[in-house]
Amino acid sequence: MSRTIPVAFLILVCAGTACAQLVPKGNVFVGYSYARADVFPGPSPAFDATRTGSLNGWEASLEGKVFPFVGIVADFTGHYGSHDFTINCEAIPTPPCVPVTGNAHANMHSYVFGPRLSFSIGRFTPFAEALFGAAHISESSQTAGLSQSDTSLATSIGGGIDYKLFAPVAWRFQGDLLQTRFFSNTQNNLKLSTGIVLRF
């Protein structure tokens, strides 16, 4: 009995060490992000523009491995941009009617969490993910007298690939469909990101 406990302890230590060698602890990603987003004012009788425009910003994520091919991800993004539009004659009550060109600004942030599946093939590590959380939008236009914001549920589904530069550094290319529900409408926003990955 006295020998059983040390042997069992030694087996547990060896098993833990083996798992630590087989399963990387995780990684941190920081990079540039572009979004083709459906977030600007319109369409309405007053505007001739759609709601879609280009946003530029950043993305950062932290992944912790729970199994060799499965990780849990916390992902954060910030996108910022502006979009030109024209106020049509229907919105101007008195003649003469002169359409007015204006500009709208939008800031969008998302905070999503969920599983990521990945596997390594030489220097390449492709992955797929399904993340869920929340997003916040604020948009304004002095021309249209607009200032509004909203928070909604958010879903980010997509994937990408990491290319190993040297241990422990890789470069990531990633694409996701970020779905939001701002102002009681559904938006499907294309998000493309690239940047550096630090594995630990």
MOBEL-V100683 format. One record per residue. N is the residue number from 1. RES is the residue in one small letter. SS is DSSP state (h for helix, s for strand, l for the rest). NEAR is the number of other C-alpha atoms within 12 Angstrom. D_FIRST is the distance of its C-alpha to the first C-alpha in whole Angstrom. Layout:
# MOBEL-V100683
N,RES,SS,NEAR,D_FIRST
N,RES,SS,NEAR,D_FIRST
This chain:
# MOBEL-V100683
1,m,l,7,0
2,s,h,8,4
3,r,h,9,5
4,t,h,10,5
5,i,h,11,7
6,p,h,12,10
7,v,h,13,10
8,a,h,14,11
9,f,h,14,13
10,l,h,14,15
11,i,h,14,16
12,l,h,14,17
13,v,h,14,19
14,c,h,14,20
15,a,h,14,21
16,g,h,14,23
17,t,h,14,25
18,a,h,14,26
19,c,h,17,27
20,a,h,18,29
21,q,h,14,31
22,l,h,16,32
23,v,l,24,33
24,p,l,26,36
25,k,l,24,36
26,g,s,29,39
27,n,s,31,43
28,v,s,30,46
29,f,s,34,49
30,v,s,30,53
31,g,s,28,56
32,y,s,29,60
33,s,s,32,60
34,y,s,32,63
35,a,s,38,64
36,r,s,32,67
37,a,s,37,67
38,d,s,37,69
39,v,l,47,69
40,f,l,42,72
41,p,l,41,75
42,g,l,28,77
43,p,l,18,78
44,s,s,17,81
45,p,l,16,85
46,a,l,24,85
47,f,s,29,83
48,d,l,23,83
49,a,l,25,80
50,t,l,21,77
51,r,l,30,73
52,t,s,26,72
53,g,s,30,72
54,s,s,29,70
55,l,s,32,67
56,n,s,27,65
57,g,s,29,62
58,w,s,29,59
59,e,s,37,55
60,a,s,31,52
61,s,s,37,48
62,l,s,28,45
63,e,s,35,42
64,g,s,28,38
65,k,s,29,37
66,v,s,21,34
67,f,s,22,34
68,p,l,22,35
69,f,l,25,39
70,v,s,24,39
71,g,s,30,39
72,i,s,30,41
73,v,s,33,44
74,a,s,31,46
75,d,s,40,50
76,f,s,35,53
77,t,s,39,56
78,g,s,31,60
79,h,s,36,63
80,y,s,31,66
81,g,s,29,70
82,s,s,29,73
83,h,s,31,76
84,d,s,27,80
85,f,s,29,81
86,t,s,29,85
87,i,s,30,86
88,n,l,23,88
89,c,h,19,92
90,e,h,19,90
91,a,h,19,89
92,i,l,18,92
93,p,l,13,94
94,t,l,9,97
95,p,l,10,99
96,p,l,9,100
97,c,l,13,96
98,v,l,15,95
99,p,l,20,91
100,v,s,20,89
101,t,s,21,86
102,g,s,25,83
103,n,s,26,79
104,a,s,36,76
105,h,s,32,73
106,a,s,37,69
107,n,s,35,66
108,m,s,43,63
109,h,s,37,59
110,s,s,37,56
111,y,s,30,53
112,v,s,33,50
113,f,s,29,47
114,g,s,28,45
115,p,s,29,43
116,r,s,37,44
117,l,s,29,43
118,s,s,29,44
119,f,s,24,43
120,s,s,18,44
121,i,s,13,46
122,g,l,11,47
123,r,l,19,49
124,f,s,20,49
125,t,s,26,47
126,p,s,27,49
127,f,s,30,48
128,a,s,29,49
129,e,s,33,48
130,a,s,29,49
131,l,s,33,49
132,f,s,29,50
133,g,s,28,52
134,a,s,28,55
135,a,s,34,58
136,h,s,31,61
137,i,s,35,64
138,s,s,29,67
139,e,s,33,71
140,s,s,25,74
141,s,s,25,78
142,q,l,14,81
143,t,l,21,83
144,a,l,27,82
145,g,l,14,81
146,l,s,19,77
147,s,s,19,74
148,q,s,23,71
149,s,s,22,68
150,d,s,24,65
151,t,s,23,61
152,s,s,28,60
153,l,s,28,57
154,a,s,34,56
155,t,s,31,55
156,s,s,39,54
157,i,s,32,53
158,g,s,29,54
159,g,s,28,52
160,g,s,28,53
161,i,s,30,51
162,d,s,35,50
163,y,s,29,51
164,k,s,23,49
165,l,s,18,51
166,f,s,15,49
167,a,l,14,45
168,p,l,20,44
169,v,s,21,48
170,a,s,28,50
171,w,s,31,53
172,r,s,36,53
173,f,s,32,56
174,q,s,37,55
175,g,s,29,57
176,d,s,32,57
177,l,s,30,59
178,l,s,42,58
179,q,s,34,60
180,t,s,35,61
181,r,l,24,63
182,f,h,30,65
183,f,h,22,68
184,s,h,11,67
185,n,l,17,68
186,t,l,19,65
187,q,s,28,65
188,n,s,24,64
189,n,s,34,63
190,l,s,30,63
191,k,s,37,60
192,l,s,33,60
193,s,s,39,58
194,t,s,29,57
195,g,s,28,55
196,i,s,29,53
197,v,s,33,49
198,l,s,28,46
199,r,s,28,43
200,f,l,20,40
